[in-house]
Amino acid sequence: MAWFDRGMHSARIEDHALIGDTYTAALVTRDGTVDWACLPRFDSPSTFAALLGSAEHGGWSLRPTDPEATVHRRYVGDSLVLSTVWTTSTGVVEVTDFMPMGAHRASIVRRVRGLRGEVEVEQVLTIRFDYARAMPWVRQIGGDEAPALLATAGPGSVVVRGPRFRSHDRHHRATATVRDGEVLDTVLTWYPSHREPPEPLDVTAALHRTTRWWEDWMTPVRTHGRYVDATRRSLLLLRAMTHGETGGVVAAATTSLPEDPGGERNWDYRYVWLRDASLALASLIAHGYRDEAAHWRGWLLRAIAGDPADVQIMYGVAGERDLPERTLDELPGYAHSTPVRIGNGAYTQYQGDVFGEVLAALHDARELGVEENADSWALQRALLGYVEEHWQEPDNGIWEMRGPRRHFTHSRAMIWAAFDRGVAAVEEFGLEGPIDRWRTLREQVRAEIEEHGWNPERNSYRQHYDTDEVDASLLVLPQIGYVPADDPRMTGTVAAIEHDLRTGEDGLVLRYRTEAGFDGLSGSEHPFLACSFWLVEQYAASGRIEDAERLMDVLVGFANDVGMLSEEIDVATGHHIGNTPQALSHLTLVSAADAIARARGASAGHRTRLAVHDGGTRSWTGEGERAGTAS
């Protein structure tokens, strides 16, 4: 029996599509069920949580009553408006699912439109607030002409307008027959329970406005090469996971989808990691999104303002610092994977690489034309001052190891990048700073890495200073300018990664060998998609373009029918593993596609960091601002 066939909620991770309004998001399965929604913010308690259990934990299904109905779905153009066409023995209907843009309310809209004949459709609505821990008080409001359902528990309420729902065994059902040309709208809106229900939504106007908003956002982007569709969809998903007001980029829309089904590697990703957000910014910058770069920088400066010693690796959507990790016994977990977690204890970790990620991203923003002000540069100088004092400390590493702190080579290289970008800020932009000291420290870090992070026996860089293991994060070294992609040290490292970490028939890449025992967790995991995209970028940059395209074709082929990727792939089955959609997977897809386009001579509009061996001489290639960028 497949691990996902668990007698509970039947949807696999890859069965889902995302709809969102840049404040929060919902997941919709191929069978027409909204099985995950946290309203009104990405990290709010759930209203629908069947994804982590069963229908009893909250969900909203809408589909024909014909059990033999067939389904085809797609996004409408360059938007997050989801169109699902159902074909039955009696007719055809289209279900359009979206979250309205510009309405400043957390609404899920489900429109049924008759296309041919007539089709009976049924909706089953199960509202469960607070991760299914709060059974709401539900009552009918409105009249026969405009029925509505009101559900309240504690601070939250939802009002559902459309057909009349009737109570049935702690669920609510509505059945209707939709004929050719007819339209049936159902709108669920969350609002604070101490307020009056909001006014009804004009669905036609909201649908038009929402579709136009997404397509307008994508209009300036020009992409080239073999992976245009995957790149555009990834950029849209990254935008969907960027909060519309704060600018924080969440790592994923979900919590506790397992890295090891049935095991304990289940984490809450609905927060903003400085690393992931910085890399997402780099992808947006590569395609000319100057406004988004400025918006994200504002989030960053607010979040990390204060004493650099208090900088965290991750924050809440608005920059909240306290993200205590708790477990929820009320939810049985996806594929019986427990515990289900909310919050993330990794926020207390020290990860030295984030300083390099942040300072590199802010340098990219300067390259794009986002001007510094006295406060923003002062904060960056303060960060560099902190790094000056603490750069020799061990850390938990990019993968948030829960074992002892170590000197991870990737983290040390990112410390190098932090000093390198400080030097560049002075040299290239005339900003004030102790450039001689930063140059000296940059070379000290390099000398340490070459002495302790290099393994001459394997002709490879090592995961950390006390092991002969390799780590896929070493593939980032050329991307940050530490070493050229075709340098013998890098090609030797790639050979070691290929030998130790590539797995399965298609050769996807593991983060590291879990059996080495460094991460402090039981169980194992599957190939990590971002690492495989990093290998694609490395192949392209080092002249192995056919290898790059061969692996890229495999990776893009793992995207589901609407272009979404999760965190990992089960190579034995092709099933998605881990939280979804995963920002890191999509932003590394964009970067890999750009690398291939550059290698093939197409214009990718991407700033490429290059470095020579003797100490970080840097050069940049790139295009201009958003409207004029051929990317």
C-alpha positions in Angstrom: 0.0 0.0 0.0 1.4 3.4 -0.9 2.2 5.6 2.1 -0.4 8.3 1.0 -3.3 5.8 0.8 -4.0 6.0 4.5 -7.7 5.7 4.8 -8.0 9.3 5.7 -7.8 12.3 3.5 -6.8 10.8 0.1 -5.1 13.8 -1.7 -1.4 13.5 -2.4 0.8 16.5 -2.0 1.1 16.9 -5.7 -2.7 16.8 -6.1 -2.9 20.4 -4.8 -3.1 23.8 -6.5 -2.5 27.1 -4.7 -4.9 30.1 -4.7 -4.0 33.2 -2.8 -4.4 36.9 -2.3 -0.8 37.7 -1.1 -2.0 37.8 2.5 -2.7 34.1 2.8 -3.4 31.1 0.6 -5.5 28.0 0.3 -4.8 24.6 -1.2 -7.3 23.0 -3.6 -7.1 19.3 -4.5 -7.8 17.8 -7.9 -11.1 16.4 -6.6 -12.3 19.8 -5.7 -11.6 20.1 -2.0 -10.1 23.0 -0.2 -8.3 21.0 2.4 -5.9 23.7 3.8 -6.6 27.4 4.6 -5.3 29.7 7.3 -7.3 32.9 7.5 -6.6 35.8 7.4 -2.8 35.4 7.3 -0.4 32.7 6.2 0.5 31.8 9.7 -3.0 32.2 11.2 -4.7 29.1 12.8 -6.4 27.0 10.2 -10.0 27.1 9.2 -9.6 24.0 7.0 -7.0 21.4 8.1 -8.1 18.1 6.3 -4.6 18.1 4.8 -3.3 17.1 8.1 -6.0 14.6 8.9 -9.5 13.9 7.5 -12.6 15.8 6.4 -13.5 16.0 10.1 -10.7 18.5 10.6 -12.1 21.0 8.2 -12.6 21.2 4.4 -14.8 22.4 1.6 -15.5 20.0 -1.3 -17.3 21.1 -4.5 -17.7 18.6 -7.3 -20.3 16.8 -9.5 -22.3 14.1 -7.8 -21.5 11.8 -10.7 -18.8 9.5 -9.3 -17.5 8.9 -12.9 -16.9 12.6 -13.6 -13.5 13.4 -15.1 -11.5 16.5 -14.4 -9.0 18.8 -16.1 -7.6 21.9 -14.4 -5.3 24.8 -15.2 -4.5 28.4 -14.1 -6.1 31.1 -16.2 -3.2 32.7 -18.1 -0.5 34.2 -15.9 -2.7 34.3 -12.7 -3.6 32.3 -9.6 -7.2 31.9 -10.8 -7.8 28.2 -10.9 -10.1 26.7 -13.6 -11.3 23.1 -13.1 -13.5 21.6 -15.9 -15.6 18.6 -14.9 -17.1 16.3 -17.6 -20.0 14.0 -16.6 -22.4 11.8 -18.5 -25.0 14.6 -18.5 -22.9 17.7 -19.1 -19.8 19.8 -18.5 -19.2 22.5 -15.8 -16.3 24.8 -15.0 -15.4 25.5 -11.4 -13.3 28.7 -10.9 -11.5 29.0 -7.6 -9.7 32.2 -6.5 -9.0 34.6 -3.6 -10.0 38.1 -4.6 -7.2 40.7 -5.0 -7.7 44.2 -3.8 -10.7 43.5 -1.6 -8.6 43.5 1.6 -10.7 40.6 2.9 -9.9 36.9 3.3 -12.3 35.4 0.9 -12.4 32.1 -1.0 -14.7 32.3 -4.1 -16.0 29.2 -5.9 -17.9 29.9 -9.1 -19.6 27.1 -11.0 -20.5 27.8 -14.7 -22.5 25.5 -16.9 -20.8 24.8 -20.2 -22.9 22.0 -21.7 -26.0 20.1 -20.7 -26.7 20.0 -17.0 -24.7 18.8 -14.0 -25.7 18.2 -10.4 -23.0 19.5 -8.1 -22.7 19.0 -4.3 -20.8 21.1 -1.8 -19.8 19.7 1.6 -18.6 22.4 4.1 -16.9 21.5 7.3 -15.6 24.6 9.2 -13.2 23.9 12.1 -11.3 26.9 13.6 -7.9 26.9 15.3 -6.4 23.7 13.8 -9.6 21.8 14.3 -9.6 22.5 18.0 -12.7 24.8 17.9 -16.1 23.5 16.7 -18.0 26.7 15.6 -21.5 27.8 16.4 -23.2 27.8 13.0 -26.5 29.5 12.2 -28.5 30.6 9.1 -28.8 34.3 8.4 -30.3 36.1 5.4 -33.5 35.2 3.6 -34.7 32.9 0.9 -33.4 35.2 -1.8 -30.0 35.6 -0.3 -29.2 32.7 2.1 -26.1 32.8 4.2 -24.4 30.7 6.8 -22.5 32.2 9.7 -20.0 30.3 11.7 -18.2 31.7 14.8 -15.7 30.4 17.4 -13.6 32.7 19.6 -12.0 35.6 17.6 -13.0 34.4 14.1 -16.1 34.2 12.1 -16.8 33.2 8.5 -19.9 34.0 6.5 -20.8 31.8 3.5 -23.0 33.2 0.8 -24.5 31.4 -2.1 -26.8 28.4 -2.2 -28.6 27.3 1.0 -26.5 24.9 3.1 -28.2 22.5 5.4 -26.8 20.8 8.5 -25.9 17.2 8.3 -24.0 15.4 11.0 -21.7 18.4 11.9 -21.2 19.2 8.2 -23.2 21.4 5.9 -24.3 20.4 2.4 -25.7 22.2 -0.6 -26.8 20.6 -3.8 -27.7 22.3 -7.1 -28.2 21.5 -10.8 -26.2 23.9 -13.0 -27.3 24.1 -16.7 -25.6 25.4 -19.8 -25.0 29.2 -19.3 -26.0 29.3 -15.6 -23.6 30.5 -12.9 -23.6 29.5 -9.2 -21.4 31.5 -6.9 -20.4 30.6 -3.3 -18.2 33.0 -1.3 -16.7 32.3 2.1 -15.3 35.3 3.9 -13.4 35.4 7.2 -13.8 38.4 9.5 -13.2 39.2 13.2 -16.1 37.9 15.2 -16.6 41.1 17.1 -17.5 42.9 13.8 -20.6 42.8 11.6 -20.4 40.5 8.6 -18.9 42.3 5.5 -21.1 43.2 2.6 -21.6 40.6 -0.2 -18.9 40.5 -2.9 -19.5 41.3 -6.6 -18.0 38.1 -7.8 -17.8 39.0 -11.5 -16.0 42.3 -10.8 -13.7 40.5 -8.3 -12.8 37.8 -10.8 -12.0 40.3 -13.5 -9.9 42.5 -11.1 -8.0 39.5 -9.7 -7.1 38.0 -13.1 -6.0 41.4 -14.3 -3.9 42.0 -11.2 -1.9 38.8 -11.6 -1.4 39.3 -15.4 -0.4 42.9 -14.9 2.2 41.9 -12.4 3.7 39.4 -14.9 3.4 41.7 -18.0 6.9 43.3 -17.7 8.7 40.0 -17.4 10.2 38.6 -20.6 11.7 35.1 -20.4 13.7 33.1 -23.0 14.9 29.6 -23.4 13.4 26.2 -22.9 11.9 26.7 -19.5 9.7 29.8 -19.9 6.5 28.3 -18.6 8.1 26.9 -15.5 10.0 30.1 -14.8 6.9 32.3 -15.1 4.8 30.0 -12.9 7.5 29.9 -10.3 7.7 33.7 -10.2 4.0 33.9 -9.7 4.1 31.4 -6.9 6.9 33.4 -5.2 4.8 36.5 -5.5 1.9 34.7 -4.0 4.0 33.8 -1.0 5.1 37.4 -0.5 2.9 39.2 2.0 1.1 42.1 0.3 1.7 44.6 3.1 4.8 43.6 5.0 6.8 42.2 2.1 7.8 39.1 4.1 8.3 35.9 1.9 7.0 32.8 3.6 9.0 29.6 2.9 5.8 27.6 2.1 2.1 27.8 2.6 1.8 24.7 4.9 3.1 23.2 8.1 4.1 19.6 8.9 4.0 18.0 5.5 6.6 15.3 6.2 10.1 15.0 4.8 10.0 11.4 6.0 6.4 10.1 5.8 5.5 8.5 9.1 8.4 10.1 10.8 9.2 13.1 12.9 10.8 15.4 10.3 7.7 17.7 10.1 8.2 21.4 10.3 6.1 24.6 10.2 7.3 26.6 7.1 4.8 29.5 7.2 7.4 32.0 8.3 10.0 34.2 6.8 13.6 32.7 6.7 16.1 35.4 6.0 17.9 33.0 3.7 15.0 32.0 1.7 13.6 35.5 1.5 17.0 36.8 0.4 17.3 34.2 -2.4 13.7 34.9 -3.4 14.6 38.6 -3.7 17.6 37.6 -5.9 15.2 35.8 -8.2 12.9 38.8 -8.4 15.8 41.1 -8.9 17.1 38.9 -11.7 13.9 39.6 -13.5 13.8 43.3 -12.8 11.2 43.6 -10.0 12.6 46.8 -8.4 9.4 47.6 -6.4 9.4 44.1 -4.8 13.1 44.5 -4.0 12.4 47.8 -2.2 9.4 46.3 -0.4 11.4 43.3 0.8 14.2 45.5 2.0 11.8 47.5 4.1 10.6 44.2 5.7 14.2 43.2 6.4 15.3 46.5 7.9 12.3 46.5 10.2 12.7 42.8 11.2 16.4 43.0 12.1 16.4 46.5 13.5 18.2 46.8 16.8 21.1 45.0 18.2 22.8 42.7 15.6 23.3 40.2 18.3 19.5 39.7 18.3 19.3 38.9 14.6 17.3 35.7 14.0 17.4 33.3 11.1 13.6 33.6 10.7 10.7 35.8 11.7 6.9 36.0 11.5 5.3 37.5 8.4 5.3 41.0 10.0 8.7 40.5 11.6 7.6 38.8 14.8 10.5 37.4 16.8 8.8 34.9 19.1 7.9 31.7 17.2 7.8 29.0 19.9 7.4 25.4 18.6 4.4 23.5 19.8 2.8 20.2 18.8 -0.9 19.6 18.1 -2.2 16.3 19.3 -5.6 17.0 17.8 -4.4 16.5 14.3 -3.2 13.0 13.3 -0.8 14.4 10.6 -0.4 13.8 6.9 0.3 10.1 6.3 0.2 9.6 10.1 3.3 11.7 10.4 3.5 13.2 13.8 4.0 15.4 15.6 2.1 18.2 13.8 4.0 21.3 14.7 3.1 25.0 14.8 5.9 27.5 15.3 9.5 26.6 14.6 12.2 26.1 17.3 14.9 26.8 14.8 14.3 30.5 15.3 16.6 30.3 18.3 19.5 28.8 16.3 22.6 30.7 15.2 23.3 30.3 11.5 26.2 32.4 10.3 25.4 32.0 6.7 22.3 34.3 6.9 24.5 37.4 7.3 26.1 36.6 3.9 22.7 35.9 2.3 21.2 39.2 3.6 24.2 41.4 2.7 24.4 39.7 -0.8 20.7 40.3 -1.4 20.9 43.9 -0.3 23.9 44.4 -2.6 21.8 42.9 -5.5 19.1 45.5 -4.6 21.8 48.3 -4.9 22.8 46.9 -8.3 19.1 47.1 -9.4 19.0 50.8 -8.3 17.3 50.6 -4.9 19.0 53.5 -3.2 20.5 53.3 0.2 19.7 55.8 2.9 21.6 56.6 6.0 19.6 54.1 8.2 19.8 51.2 5.8 23.5 51.3 5.3 24.1 52.0 9.0 22.2 48.8 9.8 24.3 46.8 7.3 27.5 48.2 8.8 26.2 47.1 12.2 25.6 43.6 10.8 29.1 43.5 9.5 30.5 44.8 12.8 28.7 41.9 14.5 30.2 39.4 12.0 33.7 40.9 12.6 33.3 39.9 16.3 31.6 36.5 15.8 32.7 35.1 12.5 34.8 32.3 14.1 31.9 30.8 16.0 30.4 27.4 14.9 26.8 27.4 13.9 23.9 25.1 13.1 24.3 25.4 9.4 22.0 26.0 6.5 20.0 22.8 7.1 19.3 23.8 10.8 21.0 20.8 12.3 19.7 19.9 15.7 23.0 18.3 16.7 26.1 20.1 18.0 27.2 23.3 16.3 30.0 22.9 13.8 32.1 24.9 11.4 30.1 24.3 8.2 32.0 25.2 5.1 29.0 26.7 3.4 28.4 29.0 6.5 32.1 30.0 6.4 31.8 30.8 2.7 28.7 33.0 3.3 30.7 34.8 6.0 33.3 35.4 3.3 30.5 36.8 1.1 29.3 39.2 3.8 32.8 40.8 4.0 33.0 40.7 0.2 29.8 42.6 -0.2 30.9 45.2 2.4 34.0 45.8 0.3 32.0 46.1 -2.8 29.6 48.6 -1.2 32.6 50.9 -0.6 34.4 50.2 -3.8 31.4 50.3 -6.2 29.0 52.7 -4.5 31.2 55.0 -2.5 29.6 54.1 0.8 31.6 54.6 4.0 33.2 51.7 5.8 36.4 50.2 7.1 37.3 48.6 3.7 40.9 47.6 4.7 39.6 45.7 7.7 36.9 44.0 5.7 39.4 43.0 3.0 41.7 41.6 5.6 38.9 39.6 7.2 37.7 38.4 3.9 41.1 36.9 3.2 41.4 35.4 6.7 38.1 33.6 6.2 39.2 32.3 2.8 42.5 31.1 4.2 40.6 29.2 7.0 38.3 27.6 4.5 41.1 26.5 2.3 43.0 25.0 5.2 40.1 23.3 7.1 37.2 23.1 4.7 39.2 21.5 1.9 39.8 17.8 1.7 42.8 17.1 -0.4 42.3 13.3 -0.2 38.9 13.6 -2.0 39.8 16.7 -4.0 36.7 18.3 -2.6 35.4 20.8 -0.1 33.8 19.2 2.9 30.5 19.6 4.8 32.2 20.9 7.9 35.7 21.0 9.3 35.4 17.7 11.3 34.2 15.3 8.5 35.0 13.9 5.1 31.3 14.1 4.2 30.1 16.5 1.5 27.0 18.6 1.5 24.9 19.9 -1.4 25.1 23.4 -0.1 28.7 23.5 -1.4 27.2 23.9 -4.9 26.4 27.5 -3.8 30.1 28.5 -3.6 30.4 29.6 -7.3 27.0 31.4 -7.1 28.3 33.7 -4.3 31.6 34.4 -6.1 33.8 32.4 -3.8 35.2 30.1 -6.5 34.6 29.8 -10.3 32.3 27.0 -11.4 35.0 25.5 -13.6 37.8 25.7 -11.0 39.3 22.2 -10.4 38.4 22.6 -6.7 34.8 23.0 -7.6 34.7 20.3 -10.2 36.3 18.0 -7.7 33.6 18.9 -5.2 30.9 18.2 -7.8 32.4 14.8 -8.5 32.2 14.0 -4.7 28.6 15.2 -4.5 27.7 13.2 -7.6 29.2 10.1 -6.0 27.8 10.5 -2.5 24.5 12.4 -2.8 22.9 11.7 -6.2 20.3 9.0 -5.9 17.6 7.2 -7.9 17.5 6.6 -11.6 17.4 10.3 -12.4 20.2 11.3 -10.1 18.4 13.8 -7.8 20.5 15.3 -5.1 20.2 14.7 -1.3 21.1 17.6 1.0 23.6 15.4 2.9 23.8 11.8 4.0 21.5 11.5 7.0 23.2 8.3 8.1 26.3 10.3 9.0 24.3 11.3 12.1 25.0 15.0 12.2 21.5 16.4 12.2 20.3 15.0 15.5 17.1 13.5 14.1 15.9 10.0 13.5 14.9 8.7 10.1 16.0 9.8 6.6 14.7 12.1 3.9 14.3 12.3 0.1 16.2 14.3 -2.5 15.9 18.0 -1.9 14.7 19.8 -5.1 16.7 23.0 -4.4 19.9 21.0 -4.3 19.2 19.4 -7.7 18.5 22.8 -9.2 21.8 24.1 -7.7 23.5 21.2 -9.5 21.8 22.3 -12.8 23.2 25.8 -12.3 26.6 24.4 -11.6 26.6 22.2 -14.7 25.5 25.2 -16.9 28.1 27.5 -15.4 30.9 25.0 -15.8 30.2 24.2 -19.5 28.3 20.9 -18.9 25.2 22.3 -20.6 23.8 18.9 -21.8 24.0 17.6 -18.3 22.3 20.7 -17.1 19.4 20.4 -19.5 19.1 16.7 -18.9 18.7 17.1 -15.2 16.6 20.3 -15.6 14.1 18.3 -17.8 13.7 15.7 -15.1 13.2 18.3 -12.4 10.7 20.4 -14.3 8.9 17.1 -15.1 8.3 16.6 -11.4 6.1 19.8 -11.2 2.5 18.9 -10.9 -0.2 19.7 -13.5 -0.3 23.3 -12.5 3.4 23.8 -12.1 3.8 23.5 -8.3 6.8 21.9 -6.5 7.1 20.9 -2.9 10.3 20.5 -1.0 11.5 17.0 -1.9 10.7 14.1 -4.3 10.2 10.4 -3.6 12.4 9.0 -6.4 10.8 5.6 -6.1 7.3 6.9 -6.8 7.6 10.5 -8.1 5.4 11.7 -5.3 6.0 15.2 -3.8 7.3 15.2 -0.2 7.4 18.1 2.3 5.8 21.5 2.6 4.3 23.0 -0.5 4.6 25.1 -2.6 8.2 25.4 -1.5 9.7 28.9 -2.2 13.2 27.5 -2.2 12.4 25.0 -4.9 10.8 27.6 -7.1 13.4 30.3 -6.7 16.2 27.8 -7.5 14.3 26.7 -10.5 14.2 30.3 -11.8 18.0 30.6 -11.1 18.7 27.3 -12.9 16.6 28.2 -15.9 18.4 31.6 -16.1 21.8 29.8 -15.9 20.9 27.5 -18.8 19.7 30.5 -20.9 22.9 32.3 -20.3 24.9 29.2 -21.2 23.0 28.9 -24.4 23.5 32.5 -25.2 20.0 33.7 -24.5 19.5 36.9 -22.5 18.4 36.0 -19.0 18.8 39.4 -17.4 20.6 37.9 -14.4 23.5 39.4 -12.5 26.2 36.8 -12.4 28.7 36.8 -9.6 32.2 35.8 -10.8 35.3 35.5 -8.7 39.0 34.7 -9.2 41.0 32.5 -7.0 43.2 35.1 -5.3 40.7 36.8 -3.1 37.3 37.7 -4.4 37.9 40.0 -7.4 34.3 40.4 -8.5 32.6 41.4 -11.8 29.0 41.6 -12.6 26.8 41.2 -15.7 23.2 42.3 -15.8 20.4 44.2 -17.3 18.5 47.2 -16.1 15.3 47.9 -14.5 12.0 46.0 -14.5 10.3 47.4 -17.6 13.4 47.2 -19.7 14.8 43.8 -18.6 14.9 41.0 -21.0 14.9 38.1 -18.6 
